[in-house]
Structure formats: structure tokens, C-alpha cells
Amino acid sequence: MIDRERFPIDPWRLVETRFSDEDLGVTETTFAIGNGYLGMRGNFAEGRHAHEHGTFINGFHETWPIKHAENAYGFAEVGQTIVNVPDAKTMRVYVDDEPMSIDIAEMTSYERTLDFRDASQNRRIHWVTPSGKEVLLESRRLISFEDRHLAILQMKVTVLNSDAPVVVNCQLINRQDGEDVYGGRPSMAKRNAQAPAFDPRKTERIAERVLEPQEHWQSGDRSVLSYSTVSSGMTLAVAADHIVDTENSFEARQLIEPDIAKNVFRIDAKQGVPVTITKFVSYHTSRGVPASELIDRARRTLDRAKRAGVEEHFVRQRAWLDDFWERSDVRIPGQDSLQQATRWCLLQVAMAAARADGWGVPAKGMTGSGYSGHYFWDTDVYVLPFLDYTSPCWARNALRMRAGMLPAARRRAAQMSEGGALIPWRTINGEEASAYYAAGTAQYHINADVAYALVKYVRATNDIRFMAREGIDLLVETARLWTTLGFWREENGVDTFHIHGVTGPDEYTTVVNDNLFTNVMARFNLRAAALVVREMAERTPADYRAMVDRLSLGADEPEMWERRGDAMYIPYSAEAGIHPQDSLFLARELWDLENTPASQRPLLLHFHPLVIYRFQVLKQADVVLAQFLQGSHFTAEEKLADFEYYDPLTTGDSTLSGVVQSVMAAEVGYQDQALEYFEHSLFVDLADLHHNASDGVHIAAAGGAWTTLVSGFGGMRDDDGTLSFDPRLPAAWPELSFPLTRHGGRLDVTLRRDELRVALRPGGDVDEMSFHVRGEDYVVRAGETSVIPLVGQGPVIPGRPALRRRVRHDGTRAKVTVPPPTDVLPVIAAEAAGDAEVVRDDLQG
């Protein structure tokens, strides 16, 4: 899966020992650094040879009009795209006026690392110039977690075997708008000729200029560029200071233009005498503050950073991350490859979320331009659980972003003829940015996903104040939407509540009636809103009265929500023995994934949506996800039956899917399969398993690695606010351990084959913690450890579920088929064969 000679196993570092230009996009992603506000792709300091030069700032975006071929009322009108901000990474080195060019240089040794302990990127190269000069290049990069506006880039050059003239050309470049050497667009040189020209996972390209120059100037070794975006009106300033540390003589030259600043240092290098150049770089952005004020802020950041000194910032970064790993590290003894990948994933979440500070967590973090820098429900369901139990402050900030976007969500709901608020499927500024409504706007379940994330956060932290002051608005407005979107229907004398015309998490089945995931999660949303409103009335009456006034809450609304939640229709087929994904799902034919050519995957890039929509085939887990998030509402038998039915129909074309499939495979007994799904999710970017890691890290999959370990193999659940464990330790693992922060207390959980150990650290906010293990109640007190004997690791079912044809309600049996390949003429081929489908009848009945 990974070339371990090139990328050796190291539990605390990602290491590359040989340069290759065959996978530049992937390594630019995997060696990227960031802090949740600012991110830099792992481009080389030489500044030219790259798949995509990229420096991104969370939330800094441009808007543009969406042009629909055929427009309709309510379609999203304004697109939003993350901006590639001016690039400070370039520090070009010349020896004897020969440039160091990474793609053609003779290198006798090469090592690049991403150190998980301080989130620094480091590189050490022994370069032999064409004239025989031996040059040692050592570089470091760091983006500060403590000061989110600060990056430090350092280059050290030592000529080992001779005196030589050395030049280091440090630049700030606006690649967003530049062409040629300035250009930031992905290289097409390595593009696969067979790759589809259309890929909705990639970012949009804006043809017009994006960054309009404002002030630009140099003073001494300080360079400043500033801009405003043409349409969104956001402003940006970037400033860089340059410090030269050497015993060699040198001179400095400067050049400044609106789109480039150069600080060039010419050194008369003596043999063995190094020259070290450090760039302190500061980025500041705003929704509209004048660029001149942002320049003043950047000046202050640089002045403060220089006073502290380079090494002090590395010391502070290490201390900051020591604390992060103390509360976050999941340890898998004896599994160094998995340990390395796990820590890489957890660090990716920190680099995407830690200093978002009022913005959300983009689907790609700040590691690439994929998905245009948008926020999705991925964060609420797959990232926030990790943050809830390790860094709750970060989770709170992400939820505050959702609360801050409520005005736009209310406007969207009104536009869609609904009450309350409709949270967008994809967005940066709060407005819906999805042009394809069937798989976008129709995903009303986002409302319930956000409500779920909010309630889960409060259960984990007991942050009643946040719920009462800000969270309750989200909970009420999301619940209100379901009351107008759904409707009552009487069936056999029983009133049931239905929701029609929606799309669930599975984007291969759209605009359906009674999607199970949507109904189950809407039920949760309605009940939770009613419960929390009543609790506020009793416990915090002042906050309750303020909320009632603020939201014009009717006295009968909580009862109305509860009644609809209790009557919510949950699809179930007695004939099939499963929960149908929606009201018509079982009427469709079954897609034969086993016999679908690899060249036709992922399906969304090779088949028209209407082709896909006619089949029982899933992009990602839907019913199975509902049974994980709301596990206490389904029996063990129902979970097993549904997993066995849907798993063979799930393509895994979404990187979200493997996480929940692993968790539920472990729970129902397919433990080998659970480990397979876990490893696939864990290495999806490091091994580029979906062939799009070049667009950025899949942050939800990275966060989901924690969920798979802790909730899948550790068996941790917190349904209804009760902490419980039902472990499923993989057979080859001797142990699994992880910390959990809950209600201000820190638990240390260690799972072995024959026991579960739970310790509560002293000094927290609680003196004791209660929990369940396989139905038994336990309490652990501060400073003590509870040891619970275990008999086995749950049920074990060999192999994996087989695809089964099912009898429909009308007695017919679904066929298992493969649509004609898209690289032939389907109609002609079908007529010649006398059959438009390939049909398999040799399947399990």
C-alpha cells in the first residue's frame, strides 16, 4: 500500500527518503502544515516545480455567480471558493549562479519529515552542483498554534567542499492571479489521459482577477503585500521579515511589485561556514476591515515574534503539542505502521481545527483547494466527536460557527417555503453554495446532524451555559424546519409523521420519500429540542425567558415537536427483514458492484446520475450510519440484518463511509472486515487510495480514525448521556489505549483481551465518573483505576456479507445487474446482445 523504503515507518514522524515527481500532489498534501487558520501545502522552497502551489486561510474566499444551464426558483445563486493567498514559501537557492531545482538536482541524500511532536516540516538535502560543489541544504517550516497569524520558514545553506557565491531569493508571490512563474494552478503534466474532465470534488476556477492590490511596500528587510477580493469584499495583508545569521559577508537587495516581493541575499560563502535565513511571516484577514489596518496587525505580530526568537517558537510549539497528545493520543502497541498513520490523522484534525477561531473546519482543512474550501456536515458527524472528548474548546468554536450562520439559514428556509432554519449542505459564508440541488440542498438531514453534534458536545462537556446562550437557537430553529417539512398521514388508524422529497447521506439515491436516516435523525432533533427547552425552563429560567423572547417561541411548540418525533415514520420491511433506505429503495434493481470494472469507479465520474439513481447502490453508509448515531433505537438483530444487506451495496466512493462501516462491522461481529475498513480509512490519503489526495486531506476520514478506534474497537458509546463500553479488540492487537475528557475529568482507558482498565486522573473537575461495561454499572474515583474483566470481544462472524436478492412487497425478486460500460455504445451493444443488462442469477437467495 505504501512504499516503505521511501516512506519508512516512524511512530512520531512522516518521513520521505527519496524525491519523486510522480506523486507531487499527494506529498504536497501529506506534508502540508497548518493551525486551523493558516495552511501551507508541502511545496518545495525552490518555488516552481509543483502540482499546486498553495497557501490557504480558513474562510478567506471569493464569491462568483453560479450560471445554471436551466435556472429555477431557489437554486443556489452565488458560489464560494477558497482563495490561494500570496505564497511565502519560496526561498530559492543558487550556488555559483546555478539554481537548486529539485526535479533535476543531483542529490546524494534526501530526507523530508513532518514531525508530529511539533507539527514542523523539515528537510535535509546533500546537493552536488554541476560544477562539483557539495551543498548541505537544511530547512524548517512551522505554523504557530499559539499565534495563529505566524509562520516561520528557515533555510540553512552550507557549502561543504569549497568557497562559493550563494544567493537566496526569498519571495512573496500572488499565485492566485499570476501566470507562468506566478501561477498557482495545478500542473497538468502528470494528468492521466483517462481521467474524467469533470470532477465535482475539485475546486472551481475563477477566470477573472480575484485579489485586487492595495498597499505594497518594503522597508529594510520587511516586505508587505495587501489585497481585497473583488466580489466578496474580504481583505488580506501578508508581511514578512528576513533575518540573516552568518559569519560570511553578504548584501541584500529588494524588489516590490503589486503581485510579488523579493528579498534577495547575496553571500560570499566560505567552505563549511553556514548561512541561515529565517522568514517570519504574518497573515491577517478580515471580512471587510481596511487592508491598512491589517498591515498594522501584521507588523505587531512580526515585532512580537522577532523579540521571542526562532527557537523559542519551536519550544512553545512543542509544549503546545505535548499537551495535545497528552489528551488525544490513541496508542496501539506493536502496530507501528497503524500508530504512525493514526497520529498523522489526528494531527491533521488539529491542523484543520485548532485555531479556526470562529470559522468552521473545511472538508480539506487548509491542505488543498478540493471542495473549494467548503464546510460540510462531515465536521459535525465525523470530526466533532473527536474534539468533544479531547479538545472541547475547538468543538465549541465549530458549533459557534454554525450558530453565527443562523440568519442565512433562516433566509434559506423561508426561500424553500419552510419554517425555522435550513442549514446549507456546503458553504463558507453561510449561504448554500451547491449548484446541484438533488444531492445538495435536498440533504435536509444537515439540520439534524448539527443538532446531534450540539447535543453530543453538551453531553460530553456538560457545557449548559453554551447550550442556554447560543446552542438552543440552533436546536429550536432546526426542529422548527421538520414541523413544516413533514406531514401527517393516517395508516391503519394510526397517525404517522412523514418527510418527503429529501436526500440522505447516500448521494447515489436522491430526492426520496421517508429516507430512514433523515427520519431517524429528525426524530432525535425534535425530541432533543423539546427536552432541552423544558430543562431550561426548570433550571435556568432567566435564560429560558430570554430565549422565548429572542425566538418568539410558542408555548405549545415543544409538545408539537415531541408529538411529531414520537410519531415519526421509520421504514421497515417485514418481507425483507430490513429497514429500507427509503420508501421505494427496495423497488429498484441491485447494482452488481463485484462485477463492475475498476475503470468505472467511482460511479459518479462514469455514469449519469439518473443511471445511478435507478439502482440499489450506495455512495456511502446511510441506514448503517443512522444505526451508529442512534444505536439505542435499534436491536442487535436489526443492526446485523441491515449491515449484511447494505454492506455489499456500498461502493465506498465516499471516504466517509469506511469509518461507520468499520464501527458497525465490529459491533455486529464482522471483526476482520472492521479492521479492513479501518485500515482503508486510515490510509486513504497516505496511500492515495481514492486517487484524489492531491486535492487535500480528507479531514472527516482523519477524524473518523479516532471514532473507529474508540467507538469501533473500544466500543465506546454515549447514547442518552450515558458513557458505556462494549469492546471489540482486533485479534492481532495486544492492547489499545486512549484518553477521554468528559465533564472536565480525564479518563485513561486501556483495553486488553481479558480486561478493560479505566482510570480517572486527579485534579479534574469531577471526583468520580460512572460508566457501563456490557450492561454492568461501574464508578471510578479520582486517582483510582477500575479493572473490569472481559470474556471475549463480542460476536465473531467470518468473511463478509454476500449480496442477496430480496423479495419485494409485490412478490417479485430484484435482479442483480451491471449497467453497460460507458466506454461502449450501450444502445447498439444492447440491441446486438438482445439484452440491455448483464444479469446475475447465481447469488445467495
C-alpha positions, 0 to 999 in steps of 0.5 A: 500500500505504501512504499516503505523504503521511501516512506519508512515507518516512524511512530512520531514522524512522516518521513520521505527518503527519496524525491519523486515527481510522480506523486507531487500532489499527494506529498504536497498534501501529506506534508502540508502544515497548518493551525486551523487558520493558516495552511501551507501545502508541502511545496518545495522552497525552490518555488516552481516545480509543483502540482499546486502551489498553495497557501490557504486561510480558513474562510478567506474566499471569493464569491462568483455567480453560479450560471445554471444551464436551466435556472429555477426558483431557489437554486443556489445563486452565488458560489464560494471558493477558497482563495490561494493567498500570496505564497511565502514559501519560496526561498530559492537557492543558487550556488555559483549562479546555478539554481537548486531545482529539485526535479533535476538536482543531483542529490546524494541524500534526501530526507523530508519529515513532518514531525508530529511532536511539533507539527514542523516540516523539515528537510535535509538535502546533500546537493552536488552542483554541476560544477562539483560543489557539495551543498548541505541544504537544511530547512524548517517550516512551522505554523504557530498554534499559539499565534495563529497569524505566524509562520516561520520558514528557515533555510540553512545553506552550507557549502561543504567542499569549497568557497562559493557565491550563494544567493537566496531569493526569498519571495512573496508571490500572488499565485492566485492571479499570476501566470507562468512563474506566478501561477498557482494552478495545478500542473497538468503534466502528470494528468492521466489521459483517462481521467474524467474532465469533470470532477465535482470534488475539485475546486472551481476556477475563477477566470477573472482577477480575484485579489485586487492590490492595495498597499505594497511596500518594503522597508529594510528587510520587511516586505508587505503585500495587501489585497481585497477580493473583488466580489466578496469584499474580504481583505488580506495583508501578508508581511514578512521579515528576513533575518540573516545569521552568518559569519560570511559577508553578504548584501541584500537587495529588494524588489516590490511589485503589486503581485510579488516581493523579493528579498534577495541575499547575496553571500560570499560563502566560505567552505563549511561556514553556514548561512541561515535565513529565517522568514517570519511571516504574518497573515491577517484577514478580515471580512471587510476591515481596511487592508491598512489596518491589517498591515498594522496587525501584521507588523505587531505580530512580526515585532512580537515574534522577532523579540521571542526568537526562532527557537523559542517558537519551536519550544512553545510549539512543542509544549503546545503539542505535548499537551495535545497528545497528552489528551488525544493520543490513541496508542496501539502497541506493536502496530507501528505502521497503524500508530504512525498513520493514526497520529498523522490523522489526528494531527491533521484534525488539529491542523484543520481545527485548532485555531479556526477561531470562529470559522468552521473546519473545511472538508480539506482543512487548509491542505488543498483547494478540493471542495473549494474550501467548503464546510460540510456536515462531515465536521459535525458527524465525523470530526466533532466527536473527536474534539468533544472528548479531547479538545472541547474548546475547538468543538465549541468554536465549530458549533459557534460557527454554525450558530453565527450562520443562523440568519442565512439559514433562516433566509434559506428556509423561508426561500424553500417555503419552510419554517425555522432554519435550513442549514446549507449542505456546503458553504463558507459564508453561510449561504448554500453554495451547491449548484446541484440541488438533488444531492445538495440542498435536498440533504435536509438531514444537515439540520439534524446532524448539527443538532446531534453534534450540539447535543453530543458536545453538551453531553460530553462537556456538560457545557449548559451555559453554551447550550442556554446562550447560543446552542438552543437557537440552533436546536429550536430553529432546526426542529422548527424546519421538520414541523413544516417539512413533514406531514401527517398521514393516517395508516391503519388508524394510526397517525404517522409523521412523514418527510418527503422529497429529501436526500440522505447521506447516500448521494447515489439515491436522491430526492426520496420519500421517508429516507430512514436516516433523515427520519431517524435523525429528525426524530432525535432533533425534535425530541432533543429540542423539546427536552432541552427547552423544558430543562431550561425552563426548570433550571435556568429560567432567566435564560429560558425567558430570554430565549422565548423572547429572542425566538418568539417561541410558542408555548405549545411548540415543544409538545408539537415537536415531541408529538411529531418525533414520537410519531415519526415514520421509520421504514421497515420491511417485514418481507425483507427483514430490513429497514429500507433506505427509503420508501421505494429503495427496495423497488429498484434493481441491485447494482452488481458492484463485484462485477463492475470494472475498476475503470468505472469507479467511482460511479459518479465520474462514469455514469449519469446520475439518473443511471445511478439513481435507478439502482440499489447502490450506495455512495456511502453508509446511510441506514448503517450510519443512522444505526451508529448515531442512534444505536439505542433505537435499534436491536442487535438483530436489526443492526446485523440484518441491515449491515449484511444487506447494505454492506455489499451495496456500498461502493465506498466512493465516499471516504466517509463511509469506511469509518461507520462501516468499520464501527458497525462491522465490529459491533455486529461481529464482522471483526476482520472486515472492521479492521479492513475498513479501518485500515482503508480509512486510515490510509486513504490519503497516505496511500492515495487510495481514492486517487484524489489526495492531491486535492487535500486531506480528507479531514472527516476520514482523519477524524473518523480514525479516532471514532473507529478506534474508540467507538469501533474497537473500544466500543465506546458509546454515549447514547442518552448521556450515558458513557458505556463500553462494549469492546471489540479488540482486533485479534492481532492487537495486544492492547489499545489505549486512549484518553477521554475528557468528559465533564472536565475529568480525564479518563485513561482507558486501556483495553486488553483481551481479558480486561478493560482498565479505566482510570480517572486522573486527579485534579479534574473537575469531577471526583468520580465518573460512572460508566457501563461495561456490557450492561454492568454499572461501574464508578471510578474515583479520582486517582483510582483505576477500575479493572473490569474483566472481559470474556471475549470481544463480542460476536465473531462472524467470518468473511463478509456479507454476500449480496442477496436478492430480496423479495419485494412487497409485490412478490417479485425478486430484484435482479442483480445487474451491471449497467453497460460500460460507458466506454461502449455504445450501450444502445447498439451493444444492447440491441446486438446482445438482445439484452440491455443488462448483464444479469446475475442469477447465481447469488445467495437467495 
